[in-house]
Amino acid sequence: MDKLTEYLNAHPHDELHPSEIAKLLKDLDEKSFNEAVQSIPKELIADVALELPDRYFEDVVESFTPQELAESVAELESDDQTDFIQELEEVDHNIAKAVFNQLHKDDQADIIQLKQYNEDEAGAYMQVEVYTANLHHTVHDVIKEFAELRRKDELENVNYLFVTDENNILRYGVGLDNLLVFDFDKTLQENIEENPEKYKPVVGHDHDDIRDVVQKFQEYDLSSMPIVNDDGVLLGRITSDDIYDIMNEHATDQIYNLAGVNDAAEEDYDLLKAGKSRAVWLGINLITAIAASLVIGIFESTLQSYVALAVLMPIVASMGGNAGTQSLTVVVRQLALGDIAKHDAFRTIKKEVILSLANGFIFAIIIGIIASIWFDKGMLGVVIALSMIINLLSAGFFGSMIPLLLKKLDIDPAIGSTVILTTITDVVGFFSFLGLATIILL
């Protein structure tokens, strides 16, 4: 707790950063954590709770009264207010209701508005606090109003001016750097009309898939994006800090899915829930492993004749599995980043097949020579070399094709890909190795 106290004492309240406080809290043991939470500045309680991993959230909110929580939530922007209330509802619905009831009517309306969206819709991630200017306002008046609001700390992270008409329909977007070179005595419309195409904003709609919004942020290198409804009315904005969080969440989801675990279950500290989630995929993996064993059983007589085959067999399966995982990981990540277009499927598969085939030939020669010398039988080296080429070829093909096929079926490419791929490489590896051994060596 000494480091936290030192940090709090060393910084004025307006310089305290919730993420730094959260970082210091995570380093404490349970007893020290509960004591240290009480020293968090009251206005930062909700902010710090959102910065901490989910498993700490309950410990933080239980240390304060609904009134204290409500006062802290009031300091947040609308998107964070909604996140906090929704997370609090999962912990204790009654406390969440008590906190919500003590918020200002405007904050309540904002939260209700944002909660209506599904978690994969852009509207769920937007802030409704947006600084706008009317087309008919002069630049001088806009800058004067902006400066006044900024002095009152009523505006944060504003570097882009949304320009609307009298019906609040979004018309243009002007960077503050461009605003400063406008003619101050003219209206925004008069300035913009000199080059209207330059100020056409990149917009998102409130029911857009958030993944499409993330892609637009990356493509256009945006710091914020206006969100409108179907009529073009400006509803709010999504800022780059939210996009970074979403990208991290999606990356985490994919890593977990590739490993056959569930993100939500792993974040929850309920061991039973996490264990059940993992057990499902382990059960599926057991079934696929039995399938591979059945293939081995077909060639039982071949294995009895050549014990050396049992020694070399894991090498073929392991190399195929690793090569397939390389292709799979690359393709899944490129799909997530939007680097593979719809017409790029053939090019992607071709690239992975060529790479796997090239590596297949290289390592086929190496293991072929090793096996020939090791067991003093040249044809055994030929068998494992041919099997290595076949398995790495199939690994490259299926490692790229499986996620592309899942994407086409509108399924997350990471879900189940590893289990499917491992089954294919094991079956192809064992079948080709033992089949070739039966034909060539017997």
C-alpha positions in Angstrom: 0.0 0.0 0.0 3.0 2.3 0.4 3.5 2.8 -3.3 -0.2 3.7 -3.8 -0.1 6.2 -0.9 3.1 7.6 -2.3 1.5 8.0 -5.7 -1.6 9.7 -4.3 0.4 12.1 -2.1 2.8 13.0 -5.0 0.0 14.0 -7.4 -2.7 16.6 -7.2 -6.2 15.1 -7.7 -6.5 16.6 -11.2 -3.3 14.7 -12.2 -4.1 11.3 -10.8 -4.6 8.7 -13.5 -7.0 5.8 -12.9 -4.9 3.3 -14.8 -1.9 4.0 -12.6 -4.0 3.6 -9.5 -5.4 0.3 -10.9 -1.9 -0.9 -11.7 -0.7 -0.3 -8.1 -3.8 -2.0 -6.7 -3.2 -5.1 -8.7 0.2 -5.6 -7.0 -1.4 -5.8 -3.5 -2.5 -8.9 -1.6 -6.2 -9.3 -0.7 -6.0 -7.7 2.7 -3.9 -4.8 1.6 -6.1 -4.3 -1.5 -9.3 -4.0 0.6 -7.5 -1.3 2.8 -6.0 0.5 -0.2 -9.3 0.8 -2.0 -10.6 3.1 0.7 -7.9 5.6 -0.2 -9.0 6.0 -3.8 -10.2 9.6 -4.4 -14.0 9.4 -4.4 -14.4 10.9 -7.9 -12.2 8.2 -9.4 -13.8 5.2 -7.9 -15.8 4.2 -11.0 -12.9 5.0 -13.3 -10.5 2.8 -11.3 -13.1 0.0 -11.1 -13.4 -0.1 -14.9 -9.6 -0.1 -15.3 -9.2 -3.1 -13.1 -9.7 -6.7 -14.4 -13.3 -7.9 -13.9 -12.5 -10.1 -10.9 -11.6 -7.0 -8.8 -14.8 -5.0 -9.7 -17.0 -6.5 -7.0 -14.3 -5.9 -4.3 -14.1 -2.2 -5.3 -17.9 -1.4 -5.5 -18.7 -3.3 -2.2 -16.3 -0.9 -0.4 -18.5 2.2 -1.1 -22.1 3.3 -0.7 -24.5 3.7 -3.7 -24.3 7.5 -3.1 -20.5 7.5 -3.4 -20.6 5.3 -6.5 -23.3 7.5 -8.1 -21.2 10.6 -7.5 -18.2 8.9 -9.1 -20.2 7.6 -12.0 -21.5 11.1 -12.7 -17.9 12.1 -13.5 -17.7 9.5 -16.3 -18.6 10.0 -20.0 -21.8 8.3 -21.2 -20.2 5.2 -22.7 -18.2 4.5 -19.5 -21.3 5.2 -17.3 -23.2 2.6 -19.3 -20.3 0.1 -19.0 -20.2 0.6 -15.2 -23.9 0.2 -14.6 -24.1 -2.9 -16.8 -21.1 -4.5 -15.0 -22.6 -3.5 -11.6 -25.9 -5.1 -12.6 -24.0 -8.4 -13.0 -22.6 -8.1 -9.5 -25.8 -6.8 -7.7 -28.9 -5.7 -9.5 -30.3 -3.8 -6.5 -27.1 -1.8 -5.9 -27.0 -1.0 -9.6 -30.6 0.2 -9.5 -29.8 2.4 -6.4 -26.8 4.0 -8.1 -28.8 4.6 -11.3 -31.7 6.2 -9.5 -29.3 8.7 -7.9 -27.8 9.9 -11.2 -29.0 13.0 -12.9 -32.0 12.6 -15.3 -29.8 13.4 -18.3 -27.2 10.7 -17.3 -30.1 8.2 -16.9 -31.4 9.0 -20.3 -28.0 8.6 -21.9 -27.5 5.2 -20.2 -31.0 4.0 -21.3 -30.3 5.1 -24.8 -26.9 3.2 -25.0 -28.2 0.1 -23.3 -30.7 -0.5 -26.1 -27.9 -1.5 -28.5 -26.5 -5.0 -28.9 -22.9 -5.4 -27.7 -21.7 -5.8 -31.3 -23.4 -2.6 -32.6 -21.5 0.7 -32.9 -24.1 2.5 -30.8 -23.2 0.5 -27.8 -19.7 2.1 -27.8 -20.4 5.7 -28.6 -20.3 8.8 -26.3 -23.4 11.0 -26.6 -21.3 14.0 -25.4 -20.4 15.7 -28.7 -19.4 19.2 -29.4 -21.2 20.4 -32.5 -21.5 23.7 -34.4 -24.2 24.9 -36.8 -23.4 25.6 -40.4 -24.6 29.2 -40.0 -22.3 30.0 -37.1 -19.3 32.2 -37.7 -15.9 30.7 -37.0 -15.2 33.4 -34.4 -18.3 32.4 -32.4 -17.5 28.7 -32.7 -14.0 29.2 -31.3 -15.2 31.5 -28.6 -17.8 29.0 -27.4 -15.3 26.1 -27.7 -12.8 27.9 -25.6 -15.4 28.7 -22.9 -16.5 25.1 -22.7 -12.9 23.9 -22.5 -12.1 26.3 -19.7 -15.0 24.8 -17.7 -13.7 21.3 -18.4 -16.9 20.4 -20.2 -15.1 19.1 -23.2 -12.5 16.3 -23.4 -10.4 14.9 -26.3 -11.9 17.2 -28.9 -9.8 17.6 -32.1 -12.5 17.4 -34.6 -15.6 19.6 -35.0 -18.9 18.1 -36.1 -20.9 20.5 -38.2 -24.7 20.0 -38.4 -27.6 21.8 -39.9 -30.7 23.1 -38.0 -32.1 19.6 -37.8 -29.0 18.2 -36.2 -28.2 16.3 -39.4 -24.4 15.8 -39.7 -23.1 17.7 -42.8 -19.3 18.1 -42.3 -16.4 17.4 -40.1 -13.6 19.9 -39.6 -10.3 19.3 -37.9 -9.3 22.0 -35.4 -6.2 22.7 -37.4 -8.3 23.5 -40.4 -10.7 25.6 -38.3 -7.8 27.9 -37.4 -7.0 28.8 -41.0 -10.7 29.6 -41.8 -11.8 33.2 -42.3 -13.1 34.0 -38.7 -15.7 36.5 -40.0 -17.4 34.1 -42.3 -19.8 31.3 -41.4 -18.7 27.7 -41.4 -20.8 27.1 -44.5 -19.1 29.9 -46.4 -15.6 28.6 -45.5 -16.5 25.0 -46.2 -18.1 25.8 -49.6 -14.6 26.7 -50.9 -13.7 22.9 -50.8 -16.7 20.9 -49.5 -15.4 17.5 -50.5 -12.4 18.0 -48.1 -14.7 18.1 -45.1 -16.9 15.1 -45.9 -16.7 13.0 -42.7 -16.1 9.3 -42.4 -19.3 8.2 -40.5 -20.6 5.1 -38.8 -24.3 4.2 -38.2 -25.5 3.3 -34.8 -26.5 -0.2 -35.9 -23.3 -0.9 -37.8 -21.2 -3.9 -36.7 -18.5 -2.6 -34.4 -15.9 -4.6 -36.4 -16.7 -2.6 -39.5 -16.2 0.6 -37.4 -12.8 -0.7 -36.2 -11.8 -1.4 -39.8 -12.7 2.2 -40.8 -10.6 3.6 -37.9 -7.6 1.6 -39.2 -8.2 2.4 -42.9 -8.6 6.2 -42.4 -6.4 6.6 -39.3 -9.1 8.3 -37.4 -9.0 9.7 -33.9 -12.8 9.9 -33.6 -15.9 9.0 -35.7 -19.3 10.5 -35.7 -22.2 8.1 -35.3 -25.5 8.8 -37.0 -28.9 7.2 -37.3 -30.6 6.1 -40.5 -31.8 9.7 -41.1 -28.3 11.2 -40.7 -29.0 12.7 -37.3 -25.8 12.9 -35.2 -26.1 10.7 -32.1 -22.6 10.6 -30.7 -19.0 9.7 -31.4 -16.6 6.8 -30.9 -13.1 7.7 -30.0 -9.8 6.0 -30.6 -9.3 4.9 -27.0 -12.5 2.9 -27.2 -11.3 1.3 -30.5 -8.0 0.3 -28.9 -10.0 -1.5 -26.1 -12.2 -3.2 -28.7 -9.2 -4.4 -30.7 -7.6 -5.8 -27.6 -10.8 -7.6 -26.7 -11.1 -9.1 -30.1 -7.4 -10.1 -30.1 -7.9 -11.8 -26.7 -11.0 -13.6 -28.0 -9.1 -15.0 -30.9 -6.2 -16.2 -28.8 -8.5 -17.9 -26.4 -10.6 -19.4 -29.2 -7.5 -20.8 -30.9 -6.6 -22.5 -27.7 -10.2 -23.8 -27.2 -11.1 -21.7 -24.2 -13.8 -19.1 -23.6 -12.9 -15.5 -22.9 -15.9 -14.7 -20.7 -15.4 -17.9 -18.7 -11.7 -17.2 -18.1 -12.3 -13.7 -17.0 -14.8 -14.9 -14.5 -13.1 -16.2 -11.3 -15.6 -19.1 -11.1 -13.4 -22.1 -11.5 -16.3 -24.4 -12.3 -17.4 -22.2 -15.2 -13.9 -22.0 -16.6 -13.4 -25.7 -16.1 -16.6 -26.6 -17.9 -15.7 -24.3 -20.8 -12.3 -26.0 -21.2 -13.7 -29.5 -20.8 -16.0 -29.1 -23.8 -13.1 -28.6 -26.1 -11.0 -31.2 -24.4 -13.9 -33.7 -24.9 -14.0 -32.8 -28.6 -10.2 -33.2 -28.8 -10.5 -36.7 -27.2 -12.9 -37.8 -29.9 -10.6 -36.5 -32.6 -7.7 -38.2 -31.0 -9.6 -41.5 -31.0 -10.2 -41.0 -34.7 -6.5 -40.7 -35.3 -5.9 -43.8 -33.2 -8.4 -45.8 -35.3 -6.3 -44.9 -38.3 -3.2 -46.3 -36.6 -5.2 -49.4 -35.7 -5.8 -50.1 -39.4 -2.0 -50.6 -39.8 -1.4 -52.7 -36.7 0.3 -55.5 -38.6 2.6 -53.0 -40.3 3.6 -51.6 -36.9 4.3 -55.1 -35.6 6.5 -55.8 -38.5 8.5 -52.6 -38.3 8.9 -51.3 -34.7 10.9 -48.4 -36.1 7.7 -47.0 -37.5 6.3 -46.4 -34.0 9.4 -44.5 -33.2 9.2 -42.2 -36.2 5.4 -41.8 -36.4 5.1 -38.9 -33.9 7.6 -36.9 -35.9 5.4 -36.8 -39.0 2.3 -35.8 -36.9 4.1 -33.2 -34.9 5.7 -31.5 -38.0 2.3 -31.5 -39.8 0.6 -30.0 -36.7 3.1 -27.2 -36.3 3.2 -26.3 -40.0 -0.6 -26.2 -40.0 -0.8 -24.0 -36.9 1.6 -21.6 -38.5 -0.7 -21.2 -41.6 -3.8 -21.1 -39.4 -2.5 -18.4 -37.1 -1.3 -16.2 -40.0 -4.6 -16.5 -41.9 -6.8 -16.0 -38.7 -4.9 -12.8 -37.8 -4.9 -11.4 -41.3 -8.7 -12.0 -41.5 -9.1 -10.2 -38.2 -7.1 -7.2 -39.5 -9.0 -7.1 -42.8 -5.9 -7.9 -44.8 -7.6 -10.6 -46.8 -10.3 -9.5 -49.2 -13.1 -11.8 -50.5 -11.3 -12.4 -53.8 -8.0 -13.2 -52.0 -8.9 -16.7 -50.9 -7.1 -18.5 -53.7 -4.0 -16.3 -53.4 -3.9 -16.9 -49.6 -4.2 -20.7 -49.9 -1.6 -20.8 -52.8 0.9 -18.9 -50.7 0.5 -21.1 -47.6 0.6 -24.3 -49.7 3.9 -23.2 -51.5 5.5 -22.3 -48.2 4.5 -25.6 -46.5 5.5 -27.6 -49.6 9.0 -25.9 -49.7 9.5 -26.6 -46.0 8.2 -30.1 -46.6 10.9 -30.9 -49.1 13.6 -29.4 -46.9 12.7 -31.4 -43.8 11.8 -34.5 -45.8 15.4 -34.7 -47.0 16.7 -34.1 -43.5 14.5 -36.7 -41.7 14.9 -39.1 -44.6 18.7 -39.1 -44.2 18.4 -39.3 -40.4 16.0 -42.3 -40.5 18.0 -44.2 -43.1 21.2 -43.9 -41.0 19.4 -44.4 -37.7 17.7 -47.7 -38.6 20.1 -48.7 -41.4 17.3 -49.0 -44.0 17.3 -46.6 -46.9 13.7 -47.2 -48.0 12.5 -46.3 -44.5 14.0 -42.9 -45.1 12.1 -42.7 -48.4 8.8 -43.6 -46.6 9.1 -40.9 -43.9 10.3 -38.3 -46.4 7.3 -38.8 -48.8 5.0 -38.8 -45.8 6.5 -35.5 -44.5 5.9 -33.8 -47.9 2.3 -35.1 -48.0 1.5 -34.0 -44.5 3.1 -30.6 -44.7 1.3 -30.0 -48.0 -2.1 -30.8 -46.4 -1.2 -28.8 -43.3 -0.6 -25.6 -45.4 -3.8 -26.2 -47.5 -6.1 -27.0 -44.6 -4.4 -24.5 -42.2 -5.4 -21.7 -44.6 -8.7 -23.1 -46.0 -10.4 -23.9 -42.6 -10.5 -20.3 -41.3 -11.4 -18.9 -44.8 -14.3 -21.4 -45.0 -15.5 -20.5 -41.4 -15.3 -16.8 -42.3 -17.5 -17.5 -45.4 -20.0 -19.2 -43.2 -20.0 -16.1 -40.9 -18.3 -18.1 -38.0 -15.4 -16.7 -36.1 -12.4 -18.2 -37.9 -10.6 -18.9 -34.6 -13.4 -21.1 -33.1 -12.6 -24.8 -33.4 -10.0 -24.2 -36.1 -7.2 -25.8 -34.1 -9.1 -28.9 -33.2 -10.2 -29.5 -36.8 -6.7 -28.9 -38.1 -5.0 -31.1 -35.6 -7.4 -34.0 -36.5 -6.7 -33.6 -40.2 -2.9 -33.4 -39.9 -2.8 -36.4 -37.5 -5.0 -38.5 -39.7 -3.2 -37.5 -43.0 0.2 -37.9 -41.3 -0.5 -41.4 -39.8 -2.4 -42.6 -42.9 0.3 -41.5 -45.4 3.2 -42.7 -43.3 1.8 -46.1 -42.4 0.1 -46.6 -45.8 3.4 -45.9 -47.6 5.2 -48.2 -45.2 2.8 -51.0 -46.0 3.2 -50.5 -49.8 7.0 -49.9 -49.9 8.4 -51.9 -47.0 6.2 -55.0 -46.8 
